[in-house]
């Protein structure tokens, strides 16, 4: 008996080191999930944690459905802010960075099956091409979405698009006129191409979200919602002046317990 208790205590202590189950629950916030690639990492990928398998993605959407979450778009968030229509009781944003073709091939069919909405942040110049900003020695080049795929997803009403700049450069390292160009030109070109206002913006590498001049440029470009990669859940109503919307990084090796802790505690791992 004592041996069992000791074993349980040891297991509990080990779990405390790995998971944040002991953190207080976060309620009433806006969880924003951050995905990149859906699929299995290609050999040679040094960024394997950015690949979430279709099986895990499906299980995660099942979890959202079972636990009463409703995936919303920026347009719905805006309607709620303007007092036109309240948000659902447990809203969640499902976001994808970069705009890989596997989002269309492997994530979109699952989103359709569940009737869940998502937002994809596009790197304008790489669409129809490949992830040219990566060094192929560390992360193989893979195809990005085509404009036809982007339009089809937009027309379905399930997928909303946002900007992730023109070239996916780290904004704080650029001169101010280049920062302005990255944020304003991508917004304008995406709007011309897709016929919708782009209200969402995600900083490449999350860089610049906490650099006042960079964030000011993004907000001055006219985006309503800007997204960092700071781990956590932003409270509602979101204080736009204070900081960019936080996100929950969904890693390829996350267990369902990680997913649950991310959504309820704002963090899974130490
Ligand atoms: Zn990115």
Boltz pocket constraint, residues with backbone or C-beta under 6 A from the ligand:
constraints:
  - pocket:
      binder: B
      contacts: [[A, 97], [A, 98], [A, 164], [A, 168], [A, 203], [A, 204], [A, 205]]
      max_distance: 6.0
